[in-house]
């Protein structure tokens, strides 16, 4: 009888020991759910097309039109008076929606290399996870070509991201120099985000 009691006690102690060991080695459900949630959050941020603390580089072509052509558009005037050029830019988005950008471009193959340089404040409004983001910009800069002048600029555009790091954009803005009449500049280019 004593041996039976010791055997029963020993068996129950072994069972209790096994249960406590399995409880220690089995992760808690609440911790597992939290870890899965954190993985989903980081995956969401990695797949987001537009992010805060984002640096991007632009390579673009330009087309500019003078005031008379803008005020009196016609096929012939646009073809004859459009000046084409190329440029590059750098943007930094502090938040997902607010950024600053600088760019420079040239439309002339003779004379000074950079015709115009500007800095802008950019307001970007990404459309969910579609890859599209309309934006507006405004700022100022300096012309360095034959007519040297300070200017203010404002405009709007659309960007489409193929991936979180590569996209295309198109925009247009009005430029108001302090020395000459206003003109318009349109840009079409590629954007590379880091």
N, C-alpha and C positions, 0 to 999 in steps of 0.2 A: 504494500500500500504506500509506504514512504517512497519507494523507488518509482512507483507510478506517479506520485505527486511531483517528484523531482523531474521526471521525464516530461510531464505535461508543462511544468514551469519552464523547462529548458526549451521546449518546442515553441511556447508562446513568446519567450524572449527572442529566439531566433526570428520569428515572424515579425515582431516589432522592430528588430534591428534591420531586417530586409526592407520593411516599409519606410523607415526613416532614411535609409540609403537611397531608395528609389525616389523619395520626395526631394532629396538634395540634388540628385542628378537630373531630375526632370525640370526643365525651365518653367517658370511661372507663366501662365497664359497671358497675364496682363503685360509682362515684359515682352513676350513674343509679339503681341499685337502692336506694342509701341515701336519695336524694331521694324516691323513690316511697314508701319505708318511712316517712319523716318525714311526708309528706302523708297517709298512711293513719293514722298516730298522731294527727295534729292533727284529722283528720276524726272519728276515734273519740271524742276528747275533746269536740269540739263537739257531737256527737250524743248524748252521755251524758246521761241524764235527771237524775242526781244527781252533783254535783261538789264537790270541796273548795273552800274559799274562796268559799262561796256565801251570798249575802244574800237573804232572802225576806221578803215581807210577807203577813200573813194578814188576812182579813176573814171573820168567822164569826158564827153564831148559837149561843146556848147554851140548855141546858135543865138545870135543877138540881132535885134531889130531896132531901128531908130524910131523916134517919136512920130515922124510923119507917116511911116509905114504902118505903125500901130494904129494911128488915128484914121488912116485912109487905106485899109488893107485891100489888096488885090493880088491875084496870082502873079502877075508880072512884077509888081513891086516887091513882093516877098522873095521871089526867085533872084531878083537883081540886087536887093539891098541886104540880104541876110549874110552876116559874117559868121563863119565857122571857126571853131577853135577847140582846144583840148586843155584839160586841167587835172588837178589832183586836190584832195582834201583830207582832213583828219577830223573825226568827231569823237566826243566823249560824253556818254550819257550817265549823269549822276544818279538819276532814278530811271525807272523803265520808261518814263514819259518826258523827262526834261533833260536836255543836253545842250552842249555848246559845240560849235563847229568852226573850222577855219578852212578856207580854200583859196586857190590861186589858179588863174588860167591865162592863156595867151591866144590871141586871134591873128597876130601878125608874125610873119617869118623873118622880118627884118627889125632892126632896132633892139630895144630892151626885151629880154626873154619873158618876163612876167608883165602882162598888160594890166591885170587887176588882181587885187587880193582883198579878202573880206573876212569878218568874223560875225557869227550869228548865234542867237539864242534859238533853240529848236524845241517845239512842242510836238511830241509824237503820240499818236493814239492807236496802238495795235488793236486789231479786230480779232479778239480771242486767240485761238491757235491756227487761224487761217493762213498766216504768213503775210497778210496785207497790213500795212500801217500808213494811213494818211498822216501828213505832218504839215506844220506851218513854221515859217522861220522869219526872223527879222534881225537886222543889225546894220553894220556899216563897214566901209573900207576905203580903199584908195586906188585910183587909176594911175598908171605909170606910163602909158603910151603917149601919143602925140598931144592929147589934152590931159594934163595932170589935174586931178580933182579929187576931193573927198566926196563920199556919197553915202546915202542911207538906202537900204534895200528891204523889201518885204515880199514874201511869196508863199507858195504852197506846193505840195507834191505828194507822191505816192511811192512807197517802197514795197517790194515783194521779196520775201526771203525764201529761197529754195531749200536752204538748210539753216540752222541757227548761226552759221558763219558766212554764208554767201548769199547775196541778194542783188537785185537790180532796182534802180530808182529812176524816176522822171519828175522834174519839177520846173517851175517857171516863176520868175519874180520881176518886179519892177524896180528900176534903179533910178534914184533921183540925185544927180550930182549937184554940187554947189556952184559949178562954173558953166555947165552946158545943159542942154535939154534932156529930159528923161528918156530912157530906153528900156528895153526888156531883154532878159536873158533866160533861155531855156537850157536845161541840162538833161542829159541821158547818160547813165553810167552804171557801173558795177560797184558794189559795196562789200568789203571784206571785214567781218566783225571778229573780235577776239575777246 
